[in-house]
Amino acid sequence: IMSGCNKACSYCVVPRVRGPERCRPPEEILQEVRQLVDGGCLEVTLLGQTVNSYRYRSGGRTVRLADLLAQIHEIPGLERIRFVTNHPRHMTDDVLQAVRDLPKVCPYFHVPTQSGSNAVLRRMGRGYTAEFYREMLARIRQTVPEPAISSDFIVGFCGETEEDFQQTVRLVEEARFKNAYIFKYSPRPGTKAAQCYPDDVPLEVKRRRNNLLLQIQNQISLEENQKFIGRQVQVLVEGPSKLGQKSPETQSAVQLTGRTRCDRIVAFVGHRRLIGQFCTIRIT
């Protein structure tokens, strides 16, 4: 629904290679969704580098992401709406209220944190503090029932001390993300970080921090997933799992995977004809 980025994160090449934010007209987006639904699509994902900053002005009228969600929600035949990736500074109350009030909008938020250290966030040029991010998490959970929240982190960024890293660990332990994507920093040519900051964290330190943070998050993800045992969830069946893909085409019952509204992947045995349909699955 938009391309480019207006942010100035010091490690990122997107603004340089894709240019500033450009939002597509809502009428164009709605028409595309209608065409997808007419072709049998049940779920759409609205994409943008900072998708929650979507804003289209025309004829004295401004359409924001919350407005667009409400318009797409009215399209008959569409069952689910997702949107990624979000920026913490644009997680406004109207977006949260749209997720809460529109049944087709999935209660899933991917909001990259990148670091729990304010010093590192400043060097990254993220434009917020760890305290701001924590407050945003609280607003999500106060507004939306049972939200699923995931995040991104970069470890070993320029100048990251052991205390900086421990601040990130504490944030992850507090936030209890559904999952997190964790990356070791590597400089990108042409970025401010590559030009202005030495890549001074040794690779073995980056690896240790990456593995430790991943271990902590994996344990949190396991504990959060275990809460679903015994519950029934609705999944949209996406296709055979990696195990199911190895099964002969003539075999009707294979291991399939589906995705819940909260973006959890569920594996189960079922008939291939279930692909593309909604199923209710009890989690064991």
C-alpha positions as protocol buffer text, in pm:
chain_id: "A"
residue {
  index: 1
  type: ILE
  ca { x: 0 y: 0 z: 0 }
}
residue {
  index: 2
  type: MET
  ca { x: 310 y: 225 z: 16 }
}
residue {
  index: 3
  type: SER
  ca { x: 677 y: 226 z: -77 }
}
residue {
  index: 4
  type: GLY
  ca { x: 991 y: 402 z: 41 }
}
residue {
  index: 5
  type: CYS
  ca { x: 1062 y: 538 z: 387 }
}
residue {
  index: 6
  type: ASN
  ca { x: 1093 y: 880 z: 552 }
}
residue {
  index: 7
  type: LYS
  ca { x: 1292 y: 754 z: 851 }
}
residue {
  index: 8
  type: ALA
  ca { x: 1667 y: 795 z: 886 }
}
residue {
  index: 9
  type: CYS
  ca { x: 1779 y: 480 z: 1068 }
}
residue {
  index: 10
  type: SER
  ca { x: 2157 y: 491 z: 1052 }
}
residue {
  index: 11
  type: TYR
  ca { x: 2199 y: 121 z: 959 }
}
residue {
  index: 12
  type: CYS
  ca { x: 1934 y: 105 z: 684 }
}
residue {
  index: 13
  type: VAL
  ca { x: 1966 y: 146 z: 305 }
}
residue {
  index: 14
  type: VAL
  ca { x: 1592 y: 159 z: 229 }
}
residue {
  index: 15
  type: PRO
  ca { x: 1551 y: 540 z: 211 }
}
residue {
  index: 16
  type: ARG
  ca { x: 1855 y: 561 z: -19 }
}
residue {
  index: 17
  type: VAL
  ca { x: 1751 y: 284 z: -258 }
}
residue {
  index: 18
  type: ARG
  ca { x: 1371 y: 321 z: -249 }
}
residue {
  index: 19
  type: GLY
  ca { x: 1332 y: 692 z: -184 }
}
residue {
  index: 20
  type: PRO
  ca { x: 1080 y: 874 z: 37 }
}
residue {
  index: 21
  type: GLU
  ca { x: 739 y: 740 z: 138 }
}
residue {
  index: 22
  type: ARG
  ca { x: 482 y: 720 z: -138 }
}
residue {
  index: 23
  type: CYS
  ca { x: 131 y: 603 z: -47 }
}
residue {
  index: 24
  type: ARG
  ca { x: -98 y: 447 z: -303 }
}
residue {
  index: 25
  type: PRO
  ca { x: -449 y: 594 z: -345 }
}
residue {
  index: 26
  type: PRO
  ca { x: -706 y: 409 z: -130 }
}
residue {
  index: 27
  type: GLU
  ca { x: -937 y: 359 z: -429 }
}
residue {
  index: 28
  type: GLU
  ca { x: -658 y: 173 z: -609 }
}
residue {
  index: 29
  type: ILE
  ca { x: -592 y: -46 z: -305 }
}
residue {
  index: 30
  type: LEU
  ca { x: -962 y: -125 z: -259 }
}
residue {
  index: 31
  type: GLN
  ca { x: -996 y: -222 z: -624 }
}
residue {
  index: 32
  type: GLU
  ca { x: -697 y: -454 z: -597 }
}
residue {
  index: 33
  type: VAL
  ca { x: -840 y: -621 z: -286 }
}
residue {
  index: 34
  type: ARG
  ca { x: -1177 y: -669 z: -459 }
}
residue {
  index: 35
  type: GLN
  ca { x: -1001 y: -835 z: -753 }
}
residue {
  index: 36
  type: LEU
  ca { x: -813 y: -1066 z: -514 }
}
residue {
  index: 37
  type: VAL
  ca { x: -1134 y: -1160 z: -332 }
}
residue {
  index: 38
  type: ASP
  ca { x: -1311 y: -1223 z: -663 }
}
residue {
  index: 39
  type: GLY
  ca { x: -1028 y: -1467 z: -741 }
}
residue {
  index: 40
  type: GLY
  ca { x: -1086 y: -1659 z: -416 }
}
residue {
  index: 41
  type: CYS
  ca { x: -850 y: -1478 z: -179 }
}
residue {
  index: 42
  type: LEU
  ca { x: -963 y: -1490 z: 184 }
}
residue {
  index: 43
  type: GLU
  ca { x: -680 y: -1293 z: 348 }
}
residue {
  index: 44
  type: VAL
  ca { x: -478 y: -987 z: 249 }
}
residue {
  index: 45
  type: THR
  ca { x: -171 y: -832 z: 406 }
}
residue {
  index: 46
  type: LEU
  ca { x: -114 y: -458 z: 372 }
}
residue {
  index: 47
  type: LEU
  ca { x: 257 y: -396 z: 321 }
}
residue {
  index: 48
  type: GLY
  ca { x: 478 y: -96 z: 390 }
}
residue {
  index: 49
  type: GLN
  ca { x: 821 y: -25 z: 533 }
}
residue {
  index: 50
  type: THR
  ca { x: 638 y: 170 z: 805 }
}
residue {
  index: 51
  type: VAL
  ca { x: 284 y: 65 z: 719 }
}
residue {
  index: 52
  type: ASN
  ca { x: 120 y: 238 z: 1013 }
}
residue {
  index: 53
  type: SER
  ca { x: 238 y: 575 z: 880 }
}
residue {
  index: 54
  type: TYR
  ca { x: 14 y: 532 z: 573 }
}
residue {
  index: 55
  type: ARG
  ca { x: -149 y: 864 z: 490 }
}
residue {
  index: 56
  type: TYR
  ca { x: -305 y: 966 z: 157 }
}
residue {
  index: 57
  type: ARG
  ca { x: -424 y: 1323 z: 102 }
}
residue {
  index: 58
  type: SER
  ca { x: -659 y: 1415 z: -183 }
}
residue {
  index: 59
  type: GLY
  ca { x: -921 y: 1688 z: -226 }
}
residue {
  index: 60
  type: GLY
  ca { x: -884 y: 1817 z: 128 }
}
residue {
  index: 61
  type: ARG
  ca { x: -941 y: 1467 z: 269 }
}
residue {
  index: 62
  type: THR
  ca { x: -683 y: 1250 z: 447 }
}
residue {
  index: 63
  type: VAL
  ca { x: -707 y: 872 z: 463 }
}
residue {
  index: 64
  type: ARG
  ca { x: -494 y: 708 z: 734 }
}
residue {
  index: 65
  type: LEU
  ca { x: -428 y: 341 z: 799 }
}
residue {
  index: 66
  type: ALA
  ca { x: -723 y: 311 z: 1040 }
}
residue {
  index: 67
  type: ASP
  ca { x: -955 y: 458 z: 774 }
}
residue {
  index: 68
  type: LEU
  ca { x: -818 y: 222 z: 510 }
}
residue {
  index: 69
  type: LEU
  ca { x: -867 y: -79 z: 737 }
}
residue {
  index: 70
  type: ALA
  ca { x: -1231 y: 20 z: 790 }
}
residue {
  index: 71
  type: GLN
  ca { x: -1289 y: 55 z: 414 }
}
residue {
  index: 72
  type: ILE
  ca { x: -1126 y: -279 z: 330 }
}
residue {
  index: 73
  type: HIS
  ca { x: -1322 y: -443 z: 613 }
}
residue {
  index: 74
  type: GLU
  ca { x: -1647 y: -373 z: 423 }
}
residue {
  index: 75
  type: ILE
  ca { x: -1547 y: -581 z: 118 }
}
residue {
  index: 76
  type: PRO
  ca { x: -1773 y: -891 z: 108 }
}
residue {
  index: 77
  type: GLY
  ca { x: -1598 y: -1227 z: 98 }
}
residue {
  index: 78
  type: LEU
  ca { x: -1276 y: -1108 z: 263 }
}
residue {
  index: 79
  type: GLU
  ca { x: -1215 y: -1282 z: 595 }
}
residue {
  index: 80
  type: ARG
  ca { x: -882 y: -1157 z: 730 }
}
residue {
  index: 81
  type: ILE
  ca { x: -670 y: -843 z: 710 }
}
residue {
  index: 82
  type: ARG
  ca { x: -311 y: -807 z: 834 }
}
residue {
  index: 83
  type: PHE
  ca { x: -62 y: -520 z: 811 }
}
residue {
  index: 84
  type: VAL
  ca { x: 319 y: -509 z: 842 }
}
residue {
  index: 85
  type: THR
  ca { x: 571 y: -365 z: 927 }
}
residue {
  index: 86
  type: ASN
  ca { x: 491 y: -109 z: 1196 }
}
residue {
  index: 87
  type: HIS
  ca { x: 704 y: 166 z: 1346 }
}
residue {
  index: 88
  type: PRO
  ca { x: 666 y: 240 z: 1720 }
}
residue {
  index: 89
  type: ARG
  ca { x: 624 y: 614 z: 1662 }
}
residue {
  index: 90
  type: HIS
  ca { x: 314 y: 559 z: 1445 }
}
residue {
  index: 91
  type: MET
  ca { x: 130 y: 309 z: 1667 }
}
residue {
  index: 92
  type: THR
  ca { x: -157 y: 552 z: 1719 }
}
residue {
  index: 93
  type: ASP
  ca { x: -473 y: 491 z: 1919 }
}
residue {
  index: 94
  type: ASP
  ca { x: -694 y: 499 z: 1607 }
}
residue {
  index: 95
  type: VAL
  ca { x: -500 y: 205 z: 1460 }
}
residue {
  index: 96
  type: LEU
  ca { x: -530 y: 9 z: 1786 }
}
residue {
  index: 97
  type: GLN
  ca { x: -902 y: 84 z: 1806 }
}
residue {
  index: 98
  type: ALA
  ca { x: -950 y: -32 z: 1445 }
}
residue {
  index: 99
  type: VAL
  ca { x: -783 y: -364 z: 1528 }
}
residue {
  index: 100
  type: ARG
  ca { x: -1003 y: -396 z: 1837 }
}
residue {
  index: 101
  type: ASP
  ca { x: -1331 y: -302 z: 1666 }
}
residue {
  index: 102
  type: LEU
  ca { x: -1301 y: -458 z: 1317 }
}
residue {
  index: 103
  type: PRO
  ca { x: -1346 y: -838 z: 1339 }
}
residue {
  index: 104
  type: LYS
  ca { x: -1163 y: -908 z: 1012 }
}
residue {
  index: 105
  type: VAL
  ca { x: -845 y: -730 z: 1125 }
}
residue {
  index: 106
  type: CYS
  ca { x: -606 y: -975 z: 1291 }
}
residue {
  index: 107
  type: PRO
  ca { x: -477 y: -875 z: 1638 }
}
residue {
  index: 108
  type: TYR
  ca { x: -115 y: -916 z: 1531 }
}
residue {
  index: 109
  type: PHE
  ca { x: 148 y: -641 z: 1551 }
}
residue {
  index: 110
  type: HIS
  ca { x: 503 y: -668 z: 1419 }
}
residue {
  index: 111
  type: VAL
  ca { x: 681 y: -367 z: 1573 }
}
residue {
  index: 112
  type: PRO
  ca { x: 1062 y: -375 z: 1553 }
}
residue {
  index: 113
  type: THR
  ca { x: 1242 y: -262 z: 1870 }
}
residue {
  index: 114
  type: GLN
  ca { x: 1604 y: -310 z: 1752 }
}
residue {
  index: 115
  type: SER
  ca { x: 1754 y: -239 z: 2097 }
}
residue {
  index: 116
  type: GLY
  ca { x: 1659 y: -190 z: 2460 }
}
residue {
  index: 117
  type: SER
  ca { x: 1937 y: 65 z: 2513 }
}
residue {
  index: 118
  type: ASN
  ca { x: 1861 y: 434 z: 2466 }
}
residue {
  index: 119
  type: ALA
  ca { x: 2224 y: 505 z: 2376 }
}
residue {
  index: 120
  type: VAL
  ca { x: 2214 y: 246 z: 2098 }
}
residue {
  index: 121
  type: LEU
  ca { x: 1869 y: 363 z: 1980 }
}
residue {
  index: 122
  type: ARG
  ca { x: 2010 y: 717 z: 1947 }
}
residue {
  index: 123
  type: ARG
  ca { x: 2302 y: 596 z: 1734 }
}
residue {
  index: 124
  type: MET
  ca { x: 2058 y: 391 z: 1528 }
}
residue {
  index: 125
  type: GLY
  ca { x: 1847 y: 704 z: 1470 }
}
residue {
  index: 126
  type: ARG
  ca { x: 1528 y: 524 z: 1568 }
}
residue {
  index: 127
  type: GLY
  ca { x: 1358 y: 834 z: 1710 }
}
residue {
  index: 128
  type: TYR
  ca { x: 1221 y: 681 z: 2031 }
}
residue {
  index: 129
  type: THR
  ca { x: 1342 y: 553 z: 2367 }
}
residue {
  index: 130
  type: ALA
  ca { x: 1305 y: 215 z: 2534 }
}
residue {
  index: 131
  type: GLU
  ca { x: 1058 y: 379 z: 2774 }
}
residue {
  index: 132
  type: PHE
  ca { x: 848 y: 499 z: 2479 }
}
residue {
  index: 133
  type: TYR
  ca { x: 847 y: 146 z: 2337 }
}
residue {
  index: 134
  type: ARG
  ca { x: 735 y: -2 z: 2670 }
}
residue {
  index: 135
  type: GLU
  ca { x: 454 y: 253 z: 2691 }
}
residue {
  index: 136
  type: MET
  ca { x: 346 y: 160 z: 2337 }
}
residue {
  index: 137
  type: LEU
  ca { x: 334 y: -210 z: 2434 }
}
residue {
  index: 138
  type: ALA
  ca { x: 115 y: -121 z: 2731 }
}
residue {
  index: 139
  type: ARG
  ca { x: -126 y: 75 z: 2509 }
}
residue {
  index: 140
  type: ILE
  ca { x: -155 y: -218 z: 2267 }
}
residue {
  index: 141
  type: ARG
  ca { x: -235 y: -460 z: 2548 }
}
residue {
  index: 142
  type: GLN
  ca { x: -477 y: -221 z: 2716 }
}
residue {
  index: 143
  type: THR
  ca { x: -669 y: -165 z: 2391 }
}
residue {
  index: 144
  type: VAL
  ca { x: -663 y: -495 z: 2201 }
}
residue {
  index: 145
  type: PRO
  ca { x: -775 y: -822 z: 2369 }
}
residue {
  index: 146
  type: GLU
  ca { x: -507 y: -1094 z: 2347 }
}
residue {
  index: 147
  type: PRO
  ca { x: -278 y: -925 z: 2095 }
}
residue {
  index: 148
  type: ALA
  ca { x: 18 y: -1110 z: 1945 }
}
residue {
  index: 149
  type: ILE
  ca { x: 329 y: -891 z: 1920 }
}
residue {
  index: 150
  type: SER
  ca { x: 655 y: -973 z: 1746 }
}
residue {
  index: 151
  type: SER
  ca { x: 971 y: -771 z: 1700 }
}
residue {
  index: 152
  type: ASP
  ca { x: 1314 y: -731 z: 1538 }
}
residue {
  index: 153
  type: PHE
  ca { x: 1649 y: -682 z: 1713 }
}
residue {
  index: 154
  type: ILE
  ca { x: 2000 y: -599 z: 1600 }
}
residue {
  index: 155
  type: VAL
  ca { x: 2277 y: -711 z: 1836 }
}
residue {
  index: 156
  type: GLY
  ca { x: 2636 y: -591 z: 1822 }
}
residue {
  index: 157
  type: PHE
  ca { x: 2555 y: -251 z: 1674 }
}
residue {
  index: 158
  type: CYS
  ca { x: 2836 y: 3 z: 1673 }
}
residue {
  index: 159
  type: GLY
  ca { x: 2944 y: 86 z: 2028 }
}
residue {
  index: 160
  type: GLU
  ca { x: 2706 y: -160 z: 2197 }
}
residue {
  index: 161
  type: THR
  ca { x: 2844 y: -238 z: 2543 }
}
residue {
  index: 162
  type: GLU
  ca { x: 2760 y: -537 z: 2758 }
}
residue {
  index: 163
  type: GLU
  ca { x: 2530 y: -315 z: 2965 }
}
residue {
  index: 164
  type: ASP
  ca { x: 2354 y: -197 z: 2648 }
}
residue {
  index: 165
  type: PHE
  ca { x: 2296 y: -560 z: 2556 }
}
residue {
  index: 166
  type: GLN
  ca { x: 2167 y: -645 z: 2903 }
}
residue {
  index: 167
  type: GLN
  ca { x: 1913 y: -364 z: 2868 }
}
residue {
  index: 168
  type: THR
  ca { x: 1791 y: -534 z: 2550 }
}
residue {
  index: 169
  type: VAL
  ca { x: 1770 y: -866 z: 2737 }
}
residue {
  index: 170
  type: ARG
  ca { x: 1558 y: -705 z: 3009 }
}
residue {
  index: 171
  type: LEU
  ca { x: 1321 y: -554 z: 2753 }
}
residue {
  index: 172
  type: VAL
  ca { x: 1274 y: -891 z: 2580 }
}
residue {
  index: 173
  type: GLU
  ca { x: 1207 y: -1062 z: 2913 }
}
residue {
  index: 174
  type: GLU
  ca { x: 947 y: -797 z: 3003 }
}
residue {
  index: 175
  type: ALA
  ca { x: 779 y: -772 z: 2662 }
}
residue {
  index: 176
  type: ARG
  ca { x: 723 y: -1145 z: 2610 }
}
residue {
  index: 177
  type: PHE
  ca { x: 699 y: -1123 z: 2233 }
}
residue {
  index: 178
  type: LYS
  ca { x: 528 y: -1399 z: 2037 }
}
residue {
  index: 179
  type: ASN
  ca { x: 854 y: -1425 z: 1847 }
}
residue {
  index: 180
  type: ALA
  ca { x: 1144 y: -1202 z: 1748 }
}
residue {
  index: 181
  type: TYR
  ca { x: 1382 y: -1187 z: 1454 }
}
residue {
  index: 182
  type: ILE
  ca { x: 1734 y: -1133 z: 1582 }
}
residue {
  index: 183
  type: PHE
  ca { x: 2023 y: -1022 z: 1360 }
}
residue {
  index: 184
  type: LYS
  ca { x: 2394 y: -962 z: 1408 }
}
residue {
  index: 185
  type: TYR
  ca { x: 2488 y: -612 z: 1291 }
}
residue {
  index: 186
  type: SER
  ca { x: 2684 y: -583 z: 970 }
}
residue {
  index: 187
  type: PRO
  ca { x: 2754 y: -248 z: 802 }
}
residue {
  index: 188
  type: ARG
  ca { x: 2572 y: -156 z: 479 }
}
residue {
  index: 189
  type: PRO
  ca { x: 2770 y: 62 z: 236 }
}
residue {
  index: 190
  type: GLY
  ca { x: 2631 y: 413 z: 202 }
}
residue {
  index: 191
  type: THR
  ca { x: 2455 y: 419 z: 540 }
}
residue {
  index: 192
  type: LYS
  ca { x: 2534 y: 672 z: 813 }
}
residue {
  index: 193
  type: ALA
  ca { x: 2643 y: 394 z: 1049 }
}
residue {
  index: 194
  type: ALA
  ca { x: 2896 y: 261 z: 799 }
}
residue {
  index: 195
  type: GLN
  ca { x: 3033 y: 610 z: 739 }
}
residue {
  index: 196
  type: CYS
  ca { x: 3031 y: 751 z: 1093 }
}
residue {
  index: 197
  type: TYR
  ca { x: 3056 y: 466 z: 1344 }
}
residue {
  index: 198
  type: PRO
  ca { x: 3325 y: 199 z: 1373 }
}
residue {
  index: 199
  type: ASP
  ca { x: 3201 y: -162 z: 1357 }
}
residue {
  index: 200
  type: ASP
  ca { x: 3377 y: -221 z: 1689 }
}
residue {
  index: 201
  type: VAL
  ca { x: 3193 y: -520 z: 1841 }
}
residue {
  index: 202
  type: PRO
  ca { x: 3391 y: -841 z: 1769 }
}
residue {
  index: 203
  type: LEU
  ca { x: 3213 y: -1108 z: 1567 }
}
residue {
  index: 204
  type: GLU
  ca { x: 3240 y: -1366 z: 1846 }
}
residue {
  index: 205
  type: VAL
  ca { x: 3067 y: -1118 z: 2083 }
}
residue {
  index: 206
  type: LYS
  ca { x: 2793 y: -1059 z: 1827 }
}
residue {
  index: 207
  type: ARG
  ca { x: 2742 y: -1434 z: 1794 }
}
residue {
  index: 208
  type: ARG
  ca { x: 2726 y: -1484 z: 2171 }
}
residue {
  index: 209
  type: ARG
  ca { x: 2473 y: -1204 z: 2215 }
}
residue {
  index: 210
  type: ASN
  ca { x: 2268 y: -1328 z: 1919 }
}
residue {
  index: 211
  type: ASN
  ca { x: 2255 y: -1684 z: 2054 }
}
residue {
  index: 212
  type: LEU
  ca { x: 2172 y: -1573 z: 2408 }
}
residue {
  index: 213
  type: LEU
  ca { x: 1890 y: -1341 z: 2302 }
}
residue {
  index: 214
  type: LEU
  ca { x: 1753 y: -1611 z: 2070 }
}
residue {
  index: 215
  type: GLN
  ca { x: 1763 y: -1864 z: 2353 }
}
residue {
  index: 216
  type: ILE
  ca { x: 1573 y: -1629 z: 2584 }
}
residue {
  index: 217
  type: GLN
  ca { x: 1312 y: -1548 z: 2320 }
}
residue {
  index: 218
  type: ASN
  ca { x: 1268 y: -1914 z: 2222 }
}
residue {
  index: 219
  type: GLN
  ca { x: 1188 y: -2001 z: 2584 }
}
residue {
  index: 220
  type: ILE
  ca { x: 935 y: -1716 z: 2603 }
}
residue {
  index: 221
  type: SER
  ca { x: 777 y: -1827 z: 2272 }
}
residue {
  index: 222
  type: LEU
  ca { x: 749 y: -2183 z: 2401 }
}
residue {
  index: 223
  type: GLU
  ca { x: 582 y: -2070 z: 2723 }
}
residue {
  index: 224
  type: GLU
  ca { x: 338 y: -1846 z: 2536 }
}
residue {
  index: 225
  type: ASN
  ca { x: 257 y: -2125 z: 2287 }
}
residue {
  index: 226
  type: GLN
  ca { x: 195 y: -2376 z: 2566 }
}
residue {
  index: 227
  type: LYS
  ca { x: -96 y: -2160 z: 2682 }
}
residue {
  index: 228
  type: PHE
  ca { x: -281 y: -2272 z: 2368 }
}
residue {
  index: 229
  type: ILE
  ca { x: -270 y: -2643 z: 2456 }
}
residue {
  index: 230
  type: GLY
  ca { x: -628 y: -2768 z: 2486 }
}
residue {
  index: 231
  type: ARG
  ca { x: -773 y: -2464 z: 2310 }
}
residue {
  index: 232
  type: GLN
  ca { x: -949 y: -2463 z: 1974 }
}
residue {
  index: 233
  type: VAL
  ca { x: -821 y: -2218 z: 1714 }
}
residue {
  index: 234
  type: GLN
  ca { x: -934 y: -2128 z: 1365 }
}
residue {
  index: 235
  type: VAL
  ca { x: -661 y: -2160 z: 1102 }
}
residue {
  index: 236
  type: LEU
  ca { x: -648 y: -2073 z: 735 }
}
residue {
  index: 237
  type: VAL
  ca { x: -484 y: -2379 z: 579 }
}
residue {
  index: 238
  type: GLU
  ca { x: -183 y: -2272 z: 372 }
}
residue {
  index: 239
  type: GLY
  ca { x: -57 y: -2606 z: 240 }
}
residue {
  index: 240
  type: PRO
  ca { x: 158 y: -2907 z: 325 }
}
residue {
  index: 241
  type: SER
  ca { x: 418 y: -2866 z: 598 }
}
residue {
  index: 242
  type: LYS
  ca { x: 783 y: -2945 z: 523 }
}
residue {
  index: 243
  type: LEU
  ca { x: 703 y: -3301 z: 630 }
}
residue {
  index: 244
  type: GLY
  ca { x: 385 y: -3306 z: 422 }
}
residue {
  index: 245
  type: GLN
  ca { x: 571 y: -3186 z: 113 }
}
residue {
  index: 246
  type: LYS
  ca { x: 766 y: -3512 z: 118 }
}
residue {
  index: 247
  type: SER
  ca { x: 446 y: -3717 z: 100 }
}
residue {
  index: 248
  type: PRO
  ca { x: 338 y: -3865 z: -236 }
}
residue {
  index: 249
  type: GLU
  ca { x: 89 y: -3654 z: -433 }
}
residue {
  index: 250
  type: THR
  ca { x: -148 y: -3951 z: -430 }
}
residue {
  index: 251
  type: GLN
  ca { x: -157 y: -3953 z: -49 }
}
residue {
  index: 252
  type: SER
  ca { x: -470 y: -3766 z: 59 }
}
residue {
  index: 253
  type: ALA
  ca { x: -405 y: -3727 z: 434 }
}
residue {
  index: 254
  type: VAL
  ca { x: -78 y: -3539 z: 496 }
}
residue {
  index: 255
  type: GLN
  ca { x: 64 y: -3300 z: 752 }
}
residue {
  index: 256
  type: LEU
  ca { x: -67 y: -2952 z: 670 }
}
residue {
  index: 257
  type: THR
  ca { x: 1 y: -2609 z: 817 }
}
residue {
  index: 258
  type: GLY
  ca { x: -240 y: -2327 z: 886 }
}
residue {
  index: 259
  type: ARG
  ca { x: -210 y: -1987 z: 1045 }
}
residue {
  index: 260
  type: THR
  ca { x: -417 y: -1850 z: 1331 }
}
residue {
  index: 261
  type: ARG
  ca { x: -549 y: -1494 z: 1355 }
}
residue {
  index: 262
  type: CYS
  ca { x: -263 y: -1423 z: 1598 }
}
residue {
  index: 263
  type: ASP
  ca { x: -9 y: -1539 z: 1334 }
}
residue {
  index: 264
  type: ARG
  ca { x: 83 y: -1869 z: 1498 }
}
residue {
  index: 265
  type: ILE
  ca { x: 156 y: -2160 z: 1265 }
}
residue {
  index: 266
  type: VAL
  ca { x: -30 y: -2483 z: 1342 }
}
residue {
  index: 267
  type: ALA
  ca { x: 70 y: -2825 z: 1203 }
}
residue {
  index: 268
  type: PHE
  ca { x: -195 y: -3098 z: 1177 }
}
residue {
  index: 269
  type: VAL
  ca { x: -289 y: -3400 z: 966 }
}
residue {
  index: 270
  type: GLY
  ca { x: -567 y: -3344 z: 715 }
}
residue {
  index: 271
  type: HIS
  ca { x: -685 y: -3397 z: 358 }
}
residue {
  index: 272
  type: ARG
  ca { x: -519 y: -3193 z: 83 }
}
residue {
  index: 273
  type: ARG
  ca { x: -857 y: -3053 z: -18 }
}
residue {
  index: 274
  type: LEU
  ca { x: -855 y: -2845 z: 304 }
}
residue {
  index: 275
  type: ILE
  ca { x: -583 y: -2620 z: 154 }
}
residue {
  index: 276
  type: GLY
  ca { x: -720 y: -2268 z: 117 }
}
residue {
  index: 277
  type: GLN
  ca { x: -1003 y: -2324 z: 364 }
}
residue {
  index: 278
  type: PHE
  ca { x: -1065 y: -2238 z: 729 }
}
residue {
  index: 279
  type: CYS
  ca { x: -1050 y: -2521 z: 983 }
}
residue {
  index: 280
  type: THR
  ca { x: -1098 y: -2538 z: 1358 }
}
residue {
  index: 281
  type: ILE
  ca { x: -811 y: -2724 z: 1523 }
}
residue {
  index: 282
  type: ARG
  ca { x: -765 y: -2833 z: 1883 }
}
residue {
  index: 283
  type: ILE
  ca { x: -407 y: -2772 z: 1995 }
}
residue {
  index: 284
  type: THR
  ca { x: -231 y: -3071 z: 2150 }
}
